[in-house]
């Protein structure tokens, strides 16, 4: 009996690093989400996980990929599979861009620096948010070989926007991503219910949450003061501080935003321009006519207008309308490598992910971001192989079909 037991005994090596130890039982992005839920205070988790109003659009972003069926081919040589692609005319290790996410240090004290370093190792572009908690310069210094993009809002204070564009140029950022779906802010009702705000308000509930989540609390306290790093020192006035800064930022979103604003950016930025927040075919056509380099089909992760179309359902009609005049990125709902392949089969050039890496960052810091990027890369390669394809350049529209007719 002992010999029989010895023949099947396998002991998992004890991992000294706590972040890596947590990742040992992780199988997918949903596992990362659950780890993040357990490690974060409820208000912080809901800020990352939540969406606008009834959160219907956020759910449909993922459901759109579920509604797509793959049509694999067999008996093809897939002994070598290549997942590399070109994004904005330059090689990337896979057809994926890390989307901008604000206030990342709420997930982990290293915040954007950890994500930039992971993106550098993975060989994919990372988009730093205007509302990041690490500055344009800090992210560039942390990942000097990374492909960095800078996300920018069309704010009322054009002097500040121009200053940030100059800083991004001087720091070697490759492209700007103009977010165009925030003329006003969506109503995120989980934040309303929890009373969560940026910056967080401290009170008795904060102390209780801190005691219930000691790992996050210690990491948070070690990280130093949190602020909107790219606009620090603006609008603080008498009394100053993060609260005044947040009020200043909230007042900057410009409801007068229009297509004419693209001319202003073109005069001040000579690199690639990506338009993020396109949600109709008509606007994609206008973007192509305006001469931008790429559009990100995006509903802001469902955080703005509840009831907006899932990006994956827009890819095919947008590609038909604009042909090859610009690149198309699908931003929203990507959770697996198979989602990447499906998006490309419909006509996308790449996908963007945001929540997936925030869950990973919250769950296991920088190691978590490494894990999720490898998970998406290996899943893309595996899906290609199982579909009889040796690379993303072999993906064709016939690879997928909708299980139910699209409206």
PADRENNU-898329 format. One record per residue (C-alpha): x negated, y negated, z; residue number from 1; residue in three letters. Coordinates in pm, 1 decimal. Each point is the difference from the previous one (the first is absolute). Example, Ala and Ser with C-alpha at 12.3 -4.5 7.8 and 13.67 -1.06 7.14 Angstrom:
2
- c1  c2  c3  num  residuo
- -1230.0  450.0  780.0  1  ala
- -137.0  -344.0  -66.0  2  ser
This chain:
407
- c1  c2  c3  num  residuo
- 0.0  0.0  0.0  1  unk
- -281.6  -241.9  89.7  2  unk
- -168.1  59.9  -336.2  3  unk
- 328.0  -74.6  -175.7  4  unk
- 41.2  -325.2  189.6  5  unk
- -359.2  -100.8  -70.6  6  unk
- 57.0  48.5  -371.6  7  unk
- 267.5  -271.8  -9.7  8  unk
- -109.5  -237.9  275.9  9  unk
- -90.3  -343.4  -131.5  10  unk
- -69.8  -283.2  240.0  11  unk
- 40.1  -356.2  -124.5  12  unk
- -309.5  -204.5  73.3  13  unk
- 71.2  -255.0  269.0  14  unk
- -21.3  -346.9  -153.6  15  unk
- -163.3  -255.4  228.9  16  unk
- 130.1  -300.4  -192.1  17  unk
- 353.7  -72.2  122.5  18  unk
- 118.8  -140.4  -333.4  19  unk
- -122.2  302.6  -193.1  20  unk
- 147.7  228.6  264.7  21  unk
- 344.8  -152.7  -51.2  22  unk
- -30.0  54.5  -374.8  23  unk
- -57.7  374.1  35.9  24  unk
- 371.1  72.4  16.0  25  unk
- 105.3  -249.7  -268.4  26  unk
- 145.3  143.0  -320.5  27  unk
- 150.0  -300.1  -179.0  28  unk
- 95.3  -368.2  22.8  29  unk
- 309.6  81.8  204.7  30  unk
- -228.0  155.6  264.0  31  unk
- -204.8  -321.1  1.5  32  unk
- 321.9  -197.3  41.7  33  unk
- 98.3  210.5  300.0  34  unk
- -345.0  -42.0  156.1  35  unk
- 25.4  -375.2  -54.5  36  unk
- 346.8  -4.8  158.5  37  unk
- -133.5  171.9  313.3  38  unk
- -312.1  -215.7  29.8  39  unk
- 147.7  -344.9  -66.4  40  unk
- 230.6  -209.9  215.9  41  unk
- 350.3  29.1  -143.8  42  unk
- 12.7  -360.4  -120.1  43  unk
- -330.3  33.3  -186.5  44  unk
- 103.0  329.3  -158.9  45  unk
- 334.4  -142.1  -109.7  46  unk
- -175.9  -300.8  -152.0  47  unk
- -209.4  236.7  -216.3  48  unk
- 268.9  257.4  -68.1  49  unk
- 308.0  -218.5  -26.2  50  unk
- 161.4  -174.6  -293.0  51  unk
- 277.1  -246.4  -79.7  52  unk
- 357.0  31.4  126.5  53  unk
- 130.2  360.6  -37.7  54  unk
- -337.8  117.1  -141.7  55  unk
- 173.3  160.2  -298.6  56  unk
- -256.8  -124.1  -249.5  57  unk
- -292.4  125.5  208.9  58  unk
- 153.7  348.2  5.4  59  unk
- 78.3  -6.1  -371.7  60  unk
- -362.7  -85.6  -80.6  61  unk
- -97.3  348.3  116.4  62  unk
- 316.7  170.7  -123.7  63  unk
- -76.1  -121.0  -351.2  64  unk
- -302.9  227.3  -16.7  65  unk
- 201.3  292.3  138.3  66  unk
- 245.7  -44.0  -288.3  67  unk
- -280.1  54.7  -251.6  68  unk
- -76.2  355.2  -111.1  69  unk
- -339.2  111.8  -129.8  70  unk
- -18.7  223.5  -307.6  71  unk
- -324.6  199.0  33.6  72  unk
- -177.9  171.9  -288.3  73  unk
- -182.1  329.8  52.3  74  unk
- -303.5  192.0  -125.4  75  unk
- -218.9  -304.2  -44.6  76  unk
- -359.2  -35.9  110.8  77  unk
- 10.9  -218.9  311.1  78  unk
- -329.7  111.7  147.7  79  unk
- -109.3  -365.3  7.1  80  unk
- 247.5  -278.4  78.2  81  unk
- -83.6  -371.2  -13.9  82  unk
- 214.9  -250.8  189.9  83  unk
- -197.7  -312.3  -86.3  84  unk
- 172.1  -284.1  -183.4  85  unk
- -52.5  -355.4  -120.0  86  unk
- 160.0  -286.4  191.5  87  unk
- -35.3  -352.4  -137.9  88  unk
- -260.8  126.7  -241.9  89  unk
- -227.3  150.8  264.1  90  unk
- -36.1  361.5  115.1  91  unk
- 174.6  111.4  318.6  92  unk
- -34.5  335.8  172.7  93  unk
- 376.3  49.1  -32.5  94  unk
- 295.0  -200.8  -134.2  95  unk
- 79.4  -160.6  334.2  96  unk
- -25.1  -345.7  156.1  97  unk
- 36.6  -75.0  369.4  98  unk
- 279.8  -255.0  29.2  99  unk
- -22.2  -310.6  221.2  100  unk
- 137.0  36.2  352.0  101  unk
- 4.6  -281.8  251.5  102  unk
- -106.2  13.5  363.5  103  unk
- -178.7  336.7  -31.1  104  unk
- -174.8  -39.6  334.6  105  unk
- 333.5  75.5  165.5  106  unk
- -55.3  357.8  -119.3  107  unk
- -367.1  20.9  100.5  108  unk
- -257.1  -249.3  124.2  109  unk
- -219.8  43.1  -309.9  110  unk
- 294.2  -83.5  -223.0  111  unk
- -89.7  -112.5  -350.3  112  unk
- -370.6  70.1  49.0  113  unk
- 67.7  371.0  46.7  114  unk
- 222.8  9.2  -307.5  115  unk
- -254.1  -185.5  -216.0  116  unk
- -277.7  240.7  99.6  117  unk
- 220.7  302.5  -69.7  118  unk
- 97.4  -142.1  -339.7  119  unk
- -366.6  -52.1  -81.8  120  unk
- -78.5  363.6  78.5  121  unk
- 302.3  121.6  -195.3  122  unk
- -79.9  -215.0  -303.9  123  unk
- 336.0  -177.2  -23.7  124  unk
- 93.9  -370.6  13.5  125  unk
- 120.0  -150.0  327.2  126  unk
- 225.5  -306.3  9.5  127  unk
- -56.1  -229.5  296.3  128  unk
- 312.0  -181.8  115.7  129  unk
- 16.7  -376.1  42.5  130  unk
- 143.3  85.4  344.4  131  unk
- -284.7  233.7  90.5  132  unk
- -150.5  4.6  346.7  133  unk
- -351.1  10.8  -142.8  134  unk
- -117.1  -273.5  -232.0  135  unk
- -87.3  4.6  -368.3  136  unk
- -368.1  -20.2  91.0  137  unk
- 12.7  264.7  273.9  138  unk
- 157.9  259.1  -229.3  139  unk
- -256.7  -68.7  -272.9  140  unk
- -287.2  31.9  246.5  141  unk
- 138.2  326.2  142.0  142  unk
- 27.9  164.7  -342.7  143  unk
- -243.7  -175.9  -234.7  144  unk
- 34.6  264.3  -274.4  145  unk
- 379.6  23.5  12.9  146  unk
- 232.6  -123.1  -272.7  147  unk
- 183.8  -270.4  192.2  148  unk
- 315.5  -176.0  -117.8  149  unk
- 160.5  -290.6  181.3  150  unk
- 375.0  -28.8  47.2  151  unk
- 128.3  -355.4  3.5  152  unk
- 332.3  -170.0  59.8  153  unk
- 115.2  -308.8  -186.2  154  unk
- 11.2  -224.3  306.4  155  unk
- 99.7  -361.5  39.5  156  unk
- -350.4  -90.6  116.8  157  unk
- -171.6  33.7  -337.5  158  unk
- -322.7  -135.6  141.5  159  unk
- -20.8  299.4  232.1  160  unk
- 82.0  243.0  -283.2  161  unk
- -268.4  -154.4  -220.8  162  unk
- -249.6  21.9  284.7  163  unk
- 73.2  371.9  46.7  164  unk
- -38.2  64.6  -373.1  165  unk
- -340.8  -165.9  8.2  166  unk
- -102.3  203.9  303.9  167  unk
- 112.3  321.0  -171.7  168  unk
- -196.5  -88.7  -313.4  169  unk
- -313.9  -78.7  200.0  170  unk
- 36.4  327.0  193.2  171  unk
- 14.7  208.9  -318.2  172  unk
- 368.3  89.0  -13.1  173  unk
- 92.9  147.0  -334.7  174  unk
- 367.2  -94.7  -43.0  175  unk
- 283.8  -185.9  165.0  176  unk
- 339.9  153.5  68.2  177  unk
- 274.0  -263.5  8.2  178  unk
- 297.3  113.0  207.7  179  unk
- 318.7  -144.1  -148.8  180  unk
- 285.0  158.5  197.0  181  unk
- -23.8  -214.1  314.8  182  unk
- 176.4  -324.0  -91.5  183  unk
- 178.3  67.4  330.3  184  unk
- -73.1  275.8  251.1  185  unk
- 216.5  311.5  23.0  186  unk
- 192.1  84.2  317.4  187  unk
- -181.5  288.4  169.9  188  unk
- 252.9  112.9  255.3  189  unk
- -221.5  239.1  191.8  190  unk
- -215.9  -300.1  88.0  191  unk
- 311.9  -195.7  94.6  192  unk
- 118.7  281.5  228.9  193  unk
- -336.8  48.8  168.0  194  unk
- -75.3  -371.7  25.5  195  unk
- -330.5  62.0  -176.7  196  unk
- -174.6  -303.3  -145.4  197  unk
- -337.8  -98.0  -139.0  198  unk
- -192.1  -70.2  207.3  199  unk
- 161.7  229.0  260.5  200  unk
- 158.5  -167.4  300.6  201  unk
- -130.6  126.2  330.0  202  unk
- 238.1  94.7  280.0  203  unk
- 106.2  281.3  231.6  204  unk
- 85.8  220.6  -296.6  205  unk
- -351.8  -48.9  -133.5  206  unk
- -150.5  123.4  325.8  207  unk
- 223.7  308.5  0.6  208  unk
- -81.4  82.4  -363.3  209  unk
- -370.0  -48.9  72.5  210  unk
- 12.2  245.3  287.5  211  unk
- 184.3  255.2  -215.3  212  unk
- -255.7  -30.3  -280.9  213  unk
- -336.4  -35.8  178.4  214  unk
- -214.4  100.9  -299.1  215  unk
- 145.9  -272.3  -218.4  216  unk
- -9.4  -253.0  284.4  217  unk
- -370.4  53.1  74.3  218  unk
- -84.5  -23.0  -370.2  219  unk
- 212.9  -314.5  -33.5  220  unk
- -166.7  -170.6  298.5  221  unk
- -349.8  84.7  -123.7  222  unk
- 70.7  -148.9  -342.8  223  unk
- 8.9  -364.3  106.2  224  unk
- 261.9  -265.7  -83.2  225  unk
- 224.7  69.7  -300.1  226  unk
- 78.8  -278.2  -246.3  227  unk
- 70.2  -59.5  -367.0  228  unk
- -371.2  -12.9  -76.1  229  unk
- 21.2  -166.5  -342.3  230  unk
- 197.3  -299.3  126.5  231  unk
- -147.0  -34.8  348.2  232  unk
- -20.6  -362.3  109.5  233  unk
- 292.2  -109.7  -216.2  234  unk
- 319.6  -147.1  140.0  235  unk
- -88.5  64.2  363.0  236  unk
- 29.0  -359.6  120.3  237  unk
- 21.7  -86.3  370.4  238  unk
- 14.2  318.2  205.5  239  unk
- -115.5  200.4  -301.4  240  unk
- -23.5  372.9  23.0  241  unk
- 137.7  294.7  -190.1  242  unk
- 365.4  -90.2  53.2  243  unk
- -41.1  -341.6  -162.0  244  unk
- -198.2  158.8  -281.4  245  unk
- 277.5  253.4  -63.8  246  unk
- 254.6  -281.3  -14.0  247  unk
- -218.9  -181.1  -250.9  248  unk
- -28.9  312.5  -217.2  249  unk
- 374.4  67.9  5.2  250  unk
- 64.1  -355.6  -118.6  251  unk
- -230.4  46.1  -300.3  252  unk
- 213.5  238.0  -209.0  253  unk
- 126.3  -204.7  -293.2  254  unk
- 354.8  56.3  -126.4  255  unk
- -82.5  -219.9  -301.5  256  unk
- -232.9  269.6  -139.4  257  unk
- 35.8  35.1  -380.1  258  unk
- -179.8  128.1  -309.5  259  unk
- -166.1  -340.1  -36.2  260  unk
- -208.9  76.5  306.8  261  unk
- -199.2  257.1  -199.4  262  unk
- -157.9  -284.7  -198.2  263  unk
- -129.2  -148.7  325.7  264  unk
- -167.4  329.0  88.5  265  unk
- -146.8  47.1  -345.9  266  unk
- -170.8  -337.6  25.1  267  unk
- -166.9  104.4  324.2  268  unk
- -73.5  370.3  -48.9  269  unk
- -183.5  135.6  -303.8  270  unk
- 24.2  369.4  93.6  271  unk
- 279.9  256.3  -34.8  272  unk
- 344.3  -91.6  135.6  273  unk
- 248.1  260.7  126.3  274  unk
- 363.9  -97.4  56.8  275  unk
- 145.1  194.4  293.8  276  unk
- 372.9  18.0  61.2  277  unk
- 138.6  55.0  -352.8  278  unk
- 336.0  178.7  29.5  279  unk
- 163.0  -26.0  -343.6  280  unk
- -93.4  72.9  -359.7  281  unk
- 78.1  -359.0  -96.7  282  unk
- -252.0  -139.4  247.3  283  unk
- -263.2  252.1  -110.8  284  unk
- 41.9  -129.9  -355.1  285  unk
- -36.9  -358.4  121.8  286  unk
- -314.6  100.5  189.6  287  unk
- -146.1  148.7  -317.8  288  unk
- 84.3  -317.0  -190.2  289  unk
- -162.2  -204.4  277.9  290  unk
- -324.6  187.1  -56.9  291  unk
- -57.7  162.3  338.7  292  unk
- -221.1  307.6  3.3  293  unk
- 228.3  233.2  195.7  294  unk
- 332.9  23.1  177.6  295  unk
- 67.1  186.9  321.0  296  unk
- 354.8  132.3  -9.3  297  unk
- 82.3  -55.7  364.1  298  unk
- 285.2  -78.1  237.8  299  unk
- -242.1  -73.1  285.7  300  unk
- 48.6  349.1  141.7  301  unk
- 369.6  -76.7  43.3  302  unk
- -87.0  -279.6  243.4  303  unk
- 158.2  -286.9  -196.0  304  unk
- 322.6  69.6  -194.2  305  unk
- 188.7  309.7  109.5  306  unk
- 165.1  141.2  -311.5  307  unk
- -290.0  -76.5  -236.9  308  unk
- -93.6  272.6  -251.9  309  unk
- -264.1  260.8  86.6  310  unk
- -320.2  -81.6  -191.9  311  unk
- -33.0  354.0  -138.4  312  unk
- 329.7  -42.2  -185.5  313  unk
- -129.5  -316.5  -169.1  314  unk
- -322.0  142.1  -141.9  315  unk
- 139.3  163.6  -313.3  316  unk
- 223.2  -286.9  -119.3  317  unk
- -269.0  -258.4  78.7  318  unk
- -261.7  195.6  -194.3  319  unk
- 235.1  27.2  -297.4  320  unk
- 65.4  -373.2  8.3  321  unk
- -356.6  -128.5  39.0  322  unk
- -186.5  286.6  -170.0  323  unk
- -375.1  -41.1  65.6  324  unk
- -10.0  -374.7  58.2  325  unk
- -90.4  36.0  368.1  326  unk
- -57.3  257.1  272.6  327  unk
- 283.1  131.3  217.0  328  unk
- -37.6  100.9  365.1  329  unk
- 271.3  177.6  194.9  330  unk
- 7.3  -135.2  354.9  331  unk
- 234.4  183.5  236.4  332  unk
- 85.1  350.9  113.9  333  unk
- -326.1  176.9  -86.5  334  unk
- -70.2  267.3  260.1  335  unk
- -174.8  279.4  -195.5  336  unk
- -232.4  58.6  -291.4  337  unk
- 293.7  140.9  -192.9  338  unk
- 164.0  -344.5  28.4  339  unk
- -308.1  -151.7  -163.4  340  unk
- 26.7  243.3  -291.9  341  unk
- 373.9  -62.6  -39.2  342  unk
- -50.2  -376.5  -10.4  343  unk
- -267.8  30.6  -267.5  344  unk
- 218.6  232.7  -206.5  345  unk
- 269.3  -268.5  -7.0  346  unk
- -250.0  -255.0  -127.7  347  unk
- -175.4  -154.2  302.2  348  unk
- -373.4  -63.0  -9.0  349  unk
- -38.5  40.0  376.0  350  unk
- 193.3  3.0  325.7  351  unk
- -31.6  -217.2  309.3  352  unk
- 34.8  128.0  356.5  353  unk
- 46.5  -198.5  320.0  354  unk
- 189.6  174.0  279.0  355  unk
- -184.0  327.7  -61.0  356  unk
- -335.9  -149.3  94.3  357  unk
- 147.7  -203.6  286.1  358  unk
- 140.0  319.1  153.8  359  unk
- -346.3  153.4  -43.3  360  unk
- -173.9  -301.3  152.7  361  unk
- 231.0  9.3  302.0  362  unk
- -32.5  375.8  38.4  363  unk
- -377.3  36.4  -22.1  364  unk
- -169.5  -327.6  -89.4  365  unk
- -243.4  -9.9  -289.3  366  unk
- -21.1  380.3  -6.4  367  unk
- 373.5  8.4  -56.1  368  unk
- -27.8  -227.0  -303.7  369  unk
- -277.0  224.2  -137.6  370  unk
- 230.1  298.2  56.8  371  unk
- 301.5  -143.6  -180.5  372  unk
- -205.5  -114.4  -298.9  373  unk
- -153.4  345.7  -33.4  374  unk
- 347.0  152.8  41.7  375  unk
- 133.9  -209.1  -288.8  376  unk
- -305.1  68.6  -217.1  377  unk
- 4.4  377.2  56.9  378  unk
- 377.5  10.0  -42.5  379  unk
- -28.7  -178.5  -332.7  380  unk
- -266.3  246.3  -117.3  381  unk
- 201.4  299.9  118.6  382  unk
- 317.6  -121.4  -170.3  383  unk
- -185.9  -53.9  -325.3  384  unk
- -146.0  351.4  16.1  385  unk
- 335.2  159.6  81.7  386  unk
- 152.2  -185.1  -295.9  387  unk
- -270.5  125.4  -235.4  388  unk
- -179.0  -335.1  -35.4  389  unk
- -371.5  -72.6  27.8  390  unk
- 23.4  -371.4  62.7  391  unk
- 227.5  -299.1  31.8  392  unk
- -65.8  -81.6  -366.6  393  unk
- 193.9  314.9  -95.2  394  unk
- 317.6  -107.4  181.6  395  unk
- 291.4  -48.1  -239.3  396  unk
- 363.4  -107.2  46.4  397  unk
- 117.9  356.1  -65.5  398  unk
- -159.4  105.0  330.4  399  unk
- 299.8  -128.4  199.2  400  unk
- 376.7  -20.6  -23.3  401  unk
- 266.4  -144.6  224.6  402  unk
- 201.4  265.0  183.4  403  unk
- 302.4  -228.7  -11.3  404  unk
- 75.7  -269.2  -261.2  405  unk
- -123.5  -349.3  87.4  406  unk
- 258.6  -277.9  10.0  407  unk
